[in-house]
Amino acid sequence: MRLADCDADWIQAHNADLRSVVLYLHGGGFLTGGLNTHRRLASRISQSADASVLSVNYRLMPTHAIGDAVADGIAGYRWLLARGFSPTQIVISGDSAGGYLAFMVALALADLDLPRPAGLVALSPLTDLDPTVKLQHPASAQCPILPSSALVALTALTERVECRTRGVSGLPLSPVDADLRGLPPVLLQVGSRDMLYPDARLMFECLTDAGVPVALEIWDGQFHVFHVAADLLPEARRAIERVAEFIRAVTTVRTGDSAPDPLGSDREIA
């Protein structure tokens, strides 16, 4: 199917309940990835959460800026609203760079006078475009998937693209530097051997300080976006089921109810 400036996939597992839907933004460093690379993961989320998934094939660098990808995510959200989905039925989710986009899309909705979604799920999210803290963390030498050199190169490329497309110097705003007040409940999942572990930890602290209900799950020994290996890893399947539990909880909670468990905590999962 087609959104304003990009394609998207509508994924619905057999007998999935149309009462909840996930707006999914794939990872890939804003450079790679797409509908094909993440269709299996999106399908697993649909099946586990009993929800439909709109997976957005957003525009990529270096041809386009990160802001264009955010705009494509917003277009996906508008598409869902236009087709009758209530914001209380919608969860925005993404992995890695898609986690960055999930936060930036959710933050943009208030500025556009659009209703906030029911929740947000970020898997191994990139939440700070400045790599300094990550490169100093022990996880930078332990991650088997994402090398530190990739982060350095991504930062340099992002700055060049911003200069060329927008005529500005420096990096775009990062979620950790944004005003996070008013965001919906958030679930963060990250592996202990993930290069982006510091980003997940810092985002948890920022969300907590902003008064946003948030849960951080640290999966012991797991690597960057280990969820994509669910066909092989029982830990990945368990993590996706935890995502499904969160989606079901936030899309069924009603006005006046307390936030669903396990929000407001960080925990390490072996």
SEVONU-464745 format. One line per 10 residues: number of its first residue (from 0); their letters; for each residue x, y, z of N, C-alpha, C. Coordinates in pm, whole numbers, plus 50000, padded with zeros to 5 digits. Each point is the difference from the previous one (the first is absolute). Example, Ala and Ser with C-alpha at 12.3 -4.5 7.8 and 13.67 -1.06 7.14 Angstrom:
<sites>
0) AS) 51319/49431/50780/49911/50119/50000/50090/50120/50000; 49965/50105/49928/50082/50119/50006/49923/50109/50073 $
</sites>
This chain:
<sites>
0) MRLADCDADW) 50084/49882/50000/49916/50118/50000/50089/50125/50000; 49938/50115/49972/50076/50123/49982/49955/50108/50098; 50098/50059/50070/49975/50120/50077/50037/50121/49914; 50008/50118/50057/50024/50120/49921/50131/49993/49922; 50109/49958/50066/50131/50002/49936/50077/49869/50010; 49935/49895/50044/50068/49871/50013/49898/49887/50001; 50051/49879/49986/49914/49882/50008/49987/49954/50144; 49906/49910/50022/49981/49941/50132/49939/49862/49983; 50017/49917/50100/49940/49866/50005/49889/49999/50104; 49889/49937/49965/49895/49974/50098/50007/49852/50033 $
10) IQAHNADLRS) 50038/49971/50124/50024/49862/50042/49898/49962/50105; 49934/49890/49975/49898/49954/50095/50010/49849/50012; 50047/49954/50115/50008/49857/50023/49861/49939/49998; 49995/49872/49973/49872/49930/49993/49921/50020/50128; 49879/50044/49985/49907/50024/50112/50043/50114/50091; 50090/50089/49953/50040/50115/50082/49880/50089/50027; 49998/50057/50119/49889/50085/50044/50023/50143/49949; 49904/50055/49928/50014/50134/49945/49985/50110/50105; 49983/49963/50125/49983/50102/50103/50132/50066/50039; 50113/49947/49958/50128/50066/50027/50089/49990/49877 $
20) VVLYLHGGGF) 50088/50100/49985/50086/50006/49882/50133/50061/50040; 50107/49951/49937/50136/50048/50026/50050/50074/49877; 50043/50124/50019/50070/50073/49895/50148/49970/50017; 50058/49925/49903/50137/49950/50018/50098/50072/49908; 50114/50039/50058/50107/50068/49928/50128/49919/50014; 50048/49947/49889/50112/49906/50002/50132/50068/50031; 50098/49918/50041/50135/50048/50023/50084/49990/49874; 50128/50038/50013/50091/49996/49887/50085/50125/49989; 50014/50074/50110/50086/50117/50000/49955/50113/49910; 49871/50006/49969/49943/50100/49909/50050/49983/49857 $
30) LTGGLNTHRR) 50075/49893/49975/50065/49978/49870/49952/49876/49928; 49968/49897/50075/49966/49871/49943/49874/49946/50067; 49963/49880/49960/49882/49937/50056/49875/50043/49926; 49893/49928/50027/49875/50031/49932/49894/49898/50033; 49900/49994/49916/49888/49910/50024/50044/49855/50000; 50088/49963/49907/50041/49860/49990/50085/49957/50120; 50092/50085/50044/50090/49960/50109/49927/49984/50133; 49889/50070/50017/49932/49999/50129/49860/49940/49996; 49965/49939/49887/49865/49942/49990/49980/49885/50098; 50103/49919/50019/49988/49886/50091/49979/50048/50143 $
40) LASRISQSAD) 50078/50099/50042/49985/50054/50135/49863/50064/50018; 49958/50079/49901/49868/50064/50009/49889/49896/50006; 50016/49891/49926/49899/49894/50002/49995/49931/50136; 50117/49980/50061/50003/49939/50133/49930/50089/50103; 50024/50130/49990/49934/50093/50091/49850/49995/49980; 49957/49997/49874/49857/49992/49971/49938/49875/50060; 50067/49888/49981/49947/49874/50050/49999/49996/50153; 50110/50043/50061/50011/49992/50146/49907/50098/50070; 49988/50121/49943/49920/50104/50064/49855/49997/49958; 49967/49913/49905/49863/49996/49948/49960/50137/49947 $
50) ASVLSVNYRL) 50092/50059/49921/49980/50136/49950/50043/50008/49854; 49943/50095/49928/50047/50029/49866/50125/50087/50008; 50080/50001/49893/50123/50079/49997/50006/50078/49868; 50022/50130/50009/50031/50082/49883/50150/50028/50004; 50074/49935/49910/50145/50014/49995/50035/50101/49891; 50069/50106/50038/50025/50114/49910/50138/49989/49936; 50002/50005/49869/50125/49995/49923/50050/50143/49977; 50038/50065/50109/50031/50143/49998/50122/50030/49912; 50009/50126/49959/50110/50043/49914/50134/49998/50076; 50106/49965/49928/50130/49973/50062/50105/50104/49963 $
60) MPTHAIGDAV) 50098/50016/50088/50123/50072/49966/50080/49913/49902; 50087/50058/49920/50037/50141/49997/49914/50087/49909; 49908/49937/49924/49915/50079/49910/49909/50093/50078; 49952/49952/50114/49906/50077/50081/50056/50020/50141; 49948/50101/50067/50041/50030/50137/49917/49920/50100; 50048/49993/50123/49927/49928/50105/49862/50061/50020; 49988/50131/49983/49870/50065/50013/49897/49947/49902; 50044/49958/49883/49908/49941/49902/49946/49866/50051; 50086/49923/50065/49956/49873/50058/49898/50023/50110; 50022/50103/50082/49902/50034/50104/49867/50038/49936 $
70) ADGIAGYRWL) 50005/50078/49894/49878/50039/49930/49925/49879/49946; 50073/49900/49952/49936/49878/49950/49932/49924/50113; 50063/49998/50117/49936/49937/50115/49872/50072/50039; 50003/50132/49997/49879/50078/50030/49892/49971/49898; 50039/49986/49873/49903/49967/49896/49934/49865/50027; 50078/49905/50050/49943/49871/50037/49900/50012/50113; 50030/50084/50097/49908/50022/50113/49871/50065/49951; 50014/50099/49914/49881/50065/49943/49916/49899/49921; 50066/49911/49929/49929/49899/49920/49914/49913/50091; 50055/49961/50114/49925/49917/50094/49880/50076/50056 $
80) LARGFSPTQI) 50020/50126/50037/49889/50080/50052/49892/50018/49894; 50041/50022/49876/49904/50023/49892/49916/49876/49971; 50051/49884/50037/49926/49876/49977/49925/49954/50124; 49985/50089/50093/49909/49974/50110/50062/49945/50127; 50132/49982/50001/50063/49952/50123/50005/50112/50103; 49960/49969/50121/50013/50095/50109/50146/50004/50045; 50049/50116/50044/50137/50005/50052/50021/49905/50118; 49893/49968/50072/50011/49906/50112/50023/49857/49953; 49991/49978/49869/50026/49868/49942/50139/49989/49940; 50073/50111/49992/50124/50005/49923/50122/50003/50091 $
90) VISGDSAGGY) 50096/49912/49970/50131/50001/50065/50105/50026/49893; 50089/50095/50025/50111/50028/49908/50121/49920/50047; 50066/49934/49905/50114/49915/50036/50108/50009/49895; 50123/49969/50042/50111/49997/49906/50123/49941/50066; 50094/49956/49918/50125/49945/50051/50117/50083/49949; 50101/50016/50086/50123/50070/49965/49969/50142/49951; 50037/50033/49875/49965/50131/49947/49849/50020/49996; 49926/49891/49981/49855/50008/50005/49948/50036/50138; 50077/49966/50104/49965/50043/50135/50012/50151/50014; 50106/50055/49942/50013/50147/49995/49878/50060/49932 $
100) LAFMVALALA) 49964/49945/49885/49887/50054/49925/49869/49987/50076; 49983/49888/50071/49877/49981/50078/49984/50113/50102; 50108/50034/50069/49993/50109/50097/49975/50134/49931; 50070/50026/49891/49986/50130/49935/49862/50016/49936; 49943/49893/49949/49863/50006/49948/49903/50031/50113; 50013/49928/50111/49911/50023/50114/50012/50142/50053; 50122/50053/50004/50021/50136/50048/49940/50103/49904; 50001/49971/49871/49949/50095/49901/49848/50009/50001; 49933/49897/50047/49854/49997/49993/49937/50116/50076; 50053/50032/50117/49943/50109/50080/50012/50133/49927 $
110) DLDLPRPAGL) 50113/50023/49933/50019/50125/49925/49902/50011/49884; 49953/49885/49951/49907/49997/49888/49855/49990/50045; 49978/50012/50131/49865/49988/50057/49936/49866/49968; 50083/49897/49995/49951/49864/49982/50000/49928/50135; 49905/49912/50022/49993/49931/50130/50117/49905/50019; 50039/49984/50125/50112/49911/50029/49955/49855/49991; 50091/49909/49965/49966/49858/49991/49988/49938/50139; 49961/49873/50002/49982/49930/50128/50133/49967/50066; 50103/49977/49920/50129/49961/50056/50109/50006/49897; 50123/49973/50045/50117/50001/49913/50093/49888/50043 $
120) VALSPLTDLD) 50047/49923/49902/50094/49890/50025/50127/50026/49920; 50114/50001/50069/50128/50024/49934/50094/49884/50028; 50045/49934/49894/50087/49883/50010/50143/50041/49964; 50093/49986/50093/50140/50040/49977/50006/50139/49937; 49932/50098/50059/49983/50128/49930/50124/50088/49999; 50017/50069/49889/50095/50111/49991/49927/50124/50052; 50042/50053/50112/49931/50116/50057/50090/50122/50012; 50129/49984/49972/50095/50111/50006/50088/49993/49876; 49985/50096/49909/50078/49999/49877/50147/50031/50024; 50032/50059/50114/50140/50023/50037/50058/49869/50053 $
130) PTVKLQHPAS) 50104/49946/49937/50051/49868/50040/50096/50003/50119; 50030/50115/50056/50107/50012/50099/49984/49905/50118; 49883/50003/50063/49978/49917/50119/50006/49852/49964; 49940/49964/49888/49999/49858/49959/50140/49947/49977; 50084/50081/49938/50135/49954/49968/50085/49982/50126; 49962/50063/50109/50075/49987/50125/49948/49886/50087; 49890/49940/49961/49939/49894/50081/50060/49864/49964; 50015/49909/50097/50055/49866/49970/49923/49925/49892; 49871/50027/49985/49921/49929/49900/50048/50028/49858; 50071/50111/49981/50048/50034/49866/50100/49899/49948 $
140) AQCPILPSSA) 50068/49929/50092/50097/49898/49960/49942/49860/50005; 49875/49987/50044/49940/49868/50018/49894/49967/49896; 49945/50103/49935/49889/49977/49908/50047/49928/49874; 49948/49879/49971/50046/49925/49884/49933/50044/49869; 49901/50086/50008/49922/50038/49883/50033/50141/49952; 50010/50093/50094/50016/50141/49965/50137/50050/50047; 50096/50016/49908/50134/50046/50041/50001/50149/50029; 50095/50041/50082/50010/50142/50035/50030/50086/49878; 50073/49945/49904/50032/50077/49880/49874/50037/49922; 49897/49917/50009/49875/50029/49929/49933/50123/50058 $
150) LVALTALTER) 50007/50016/50132/49939/50118/50062/50073/50128/49962; 50132/49992/49996/50080/50117/49962/49967/50040/49856; 49992/49902/49911/49969/50028/49860/49858/50055/49985; 49906/49944/50076/49861/50047/49993/49989/50145/50044; 50071/50036/50105/49997/50138/50048/50051/50096/49893; 50112/49965/49939/50059/50087/49897/49907/50013/49880; 49940/49888/49958/49909/50005/49886/49876/50083/50031; 49946/49981/50120/49881/50075/50038/50026/50150/49996; 50115/50042/50048/50034/50143/49997/50012/50050/49857; 50058/49920/49911/50012/50042/49860/49862/50011/49935 $
160) VECRTRGVSG) 49914/49903/50026/49866/50002/49941/49920/50119/50052; 50010/50029/50129/49930/50116/50056/50047/50129/49935; 50131/50011/49977/50055/50119/49937/49951/50013/49856; 49998/49888/49928/49962/50004/49858/49851/50022/49981; 49917/49935/50081/49856/50005/49978/49931/50115/50072; 50056/50042/50115/49934/50103/50080/50084/50125/50020; 50125/49992/49957/50087/50116/50014/50037/50034/50143; 50002/49898/50087/50034/50022/50140/50119/49914/50038; 50073/50044/50101/50113/49922/50051/49958/49925/50125; 50067/49890/50026/49970/49922/50120/49897/49891/49974 $
170) LPLSPVDADL) 49960/49935/50108/49909/49886/49994/49857/50042/50030; 49902/49926/49950/49861/50027/50038/49979/49976/50150; 49887/50045/50049/49965/49980/50140/49992/49851/50033; 50052/49962/50115/49989/49863/50048/49888/49989/50102; 49935/49884/50010/49895/49983/50101/50045/50032/50142; 50124/49965/50035/50046/50025/50138/50011/50149/50031; 50003/50084/49897/50011/50145/50019/49866/50071/49983; 49896/49926/49971/49869/50059/49973/49917/50013/50128; 49894/50078/49991/49903/50009/50109/49908/49879/49990; 50017/49905/50089/49931/49872/49992/49867/49998/50073 $
180) RGLPPVLLQV) 49967/50107/50068/49875/50003/50075/49881/49981/49906; 49906/49919/50042/49882/49976/49919/50008/49878/49911; 50117/49935/49996/50008/49876/49923/49917/49891/50068; 49952/49903/49922/49924/49889/50058/50093/49902/50070; 49947/49898/50066/50084/49898/50062/50098/49938/49900; 50120/49970/50048/50109/49954/49913/50057/49870/50054; 50028/49907/49909/50077/49879/50030/50130/50006/49923; 50113/49990/50072/50132/49994/49940/50057/49860/50021; 50054/49940/49893/50070/49872/50012/50138/50013/49935; 50102/49946/50067/50135/50006/49948/50080/49884/50056 $
190) GSRDMLYPDA) 50099/49954/49923/50089/49896/50048/50116/50059/50078; 50054/49924/50094/50112/50050/50081/50128/50014/49918; 50008/49933/49885/50118/50010/49913/49973/50086/49877; 49901/50084/50009/49961/50087/49889/50077/50131/50007; 50057/50041/49888/50066/50129/49993/49909/50114/50046; 49869/49985/49977/49906/50105/50036/49941/49983/50140; 50058/49910/50079/49955/49986/50139/50002/50134/50075; 50107/50082/49987/49999/50129/50070/49885/50090/49958; 49960/49992/49873/49889/50082/49952/49869/49960/50068; 49978/49870/50013/49877/49953/50065/49998/50041/50146 $
200) RLMFECLTDA) 50114/49986/50067/50008/50038/50141/49976/50151/50018; 50065/50081/49916/49983/50145/50010/49857/50040/49969; 49939/49935/49900/49862/50034/49965/49906/49966/50115; 50026/49888/50066/49919/49963/50116/50007/50109/50107; 50121/50049/50026/50017/50104/50102/49929/50129/49959; 50011/50037/49872/49936/50123/49953/49848/49989/50007; 49946/49885/49962/49855/49980/50006/49951/50001/50144; 50075/49937/50088/49964/49999/50141/49997/50142/50056; 50103/50078/49968/50007/50139/50047/49884/50083/49945; 49952/49965/49880/49891/50074/49937/49863/49954/50048 $
210) GVPVALEIWD) 49998/49897/50087/49873/49951/50051/49925/49908/49907; 50070/49944/49901/49937/49909/49905/50006/49857/50055; 49890/49927/50002/50005/49859/50042/50091/49922/49905; 50101/49933/50054/50097/49933/49915/50052/49875/50068; 50024/49897/49921/50066/49878/50046/50121/49974/49912; 50112/49967/50062/50122/49963/49928/50031/49855/50031; 50010/49919/49894/50038/49860/50015/50138/49980/49939; 50094/49954/50081/50136/49973/49955/50016/49849/49988; 50020/49952/49880/50007/49856/49975/50146/49956/50003; 50033/49923/50102/50138/49964/50028/50064/49922/49885 $
220) GQFHVFHVAA) 50116/50048/49956/50078/49931/49898/49952/50019/49858; 49893/50076/49981/49944/50014/49865/50061/50118/49925; 49993/49991/49868/50066/50094/49910/49898/50098/49941; 50048/50082/49908/49918/50105/49941/49882/49944/49921; 49881/50040/50037/49874/49956/49938/49999/49848/49988; 50023/49932/50111/49998/49854/50001/49864/49943/49965; 49899/50084/50000/49863/49958/49969/49988/49940/49859; 50087/50046/49909/49991/49951/49862/50042/49854/49989; 50062/49946/50104/50044/49860/50000/49901/49911/50074; 49875/50038/50002/49899/49926/50076/49981/49857/49950 $
230) DLLPEARRAI) 50031/49974/49874/49990/49863/49949/50101/49908/50069; 50107/50057/50054/50107/49921/50059/50014/50019/50151; 49967/50119/50049/50026/50034/50140/49873/49998/50084; 49993/49915/50101/49884/50003/50089/49988/50133/50075; 50115/50065/50029/49995/50129/50067/49930/50105/49913; 50025/49994/49870/49934/50094/49910/49850/49977/49997; 49960/49874/50002/49856/49970/50000/49936/50048/50130; 50071/49983/50111/49948/50048/50128/49989/50152/50000; 50100/50066/49943/49997/50147/49995/49883/50049/49917; 49974/49936/49888/49887/50040/49916/49868/49976/50072 $
240) ERVAEFIRAV) 49992/49894/50078/49879/49977/50077/49982/50109/50105; 50110/50047/50057/49991/50112/50095/49949/50126/49929; 50047/50022/49878/49950/50111/49920/49850/49985/49978; 49959/49878/49968/49858/49974/49976/49916/50027/50125; 50051/49960/50115/49928/50026/50126/49983/50150/50022; 50104/50075/49971/49993/50145/50016/49896/50060/49905; 50003/49957/49874/49905/50052/49901/49857/49971/50042; 49976/49878/50043/49865/49965/50043/49958/50084/50121; 50094/50022/50091/49967/50074/50123/49965/50146/49971; 50084/50068/49921/49977/50144/49980/49882/50027/49907 $
250) TTVRTGDSAP) 49964/49904/49915/49887/50023/49910/49868/49956/50061; 50004/49946/50121/49875/49963/50067/49977/50082/50126; 50104/50072/50048/49983/50082/50120/49903/50114/49969; 49912/50031/50094/49897/50101/49980/50027/50122/50087; 49935/50109/49963/50017/50124/50075/49971/49978/50148; 50094/50045/50084/49983/49984/50143/50070/49877/50055; 50035/49906/49911/50073/49881/50045/50145/50037/50028; 50065/49922/50082/50142/50020/50024/50079/49946/49883; 50125/50047/49986/50084/49953/49891/50026/49851/50015; 50005/49926/49890/50016/49856/50008/50137/49959/50048 $
260) DPLGSDREIA) 50006/49892/50074/50126/49940/50043/50075/49951/49875; 50134/50009/49987/50098/50033/50103/50056/50141/49987; 49921/50098/49964/50052/50133/49977/50059/50061/50126; 50099/50089/49979/50062/50068/50112/50114/49923/50062; 50061/49907/49926/50106/49919/50058/50107/49970/49897; 50117/49964/50049/50102/49943/49912/50038/49866/50059; 50023/49905/49914/50030/49865/50048/50093/49931/49903; 50082/49911/50055/50090/49920/49917/49940/49863/49985; 49997/49952/49876/49939/49871/49970/50108/49905/49950; 50017/49889/50068/50104/49904/49964/49956/49916/49880 $
</sites>
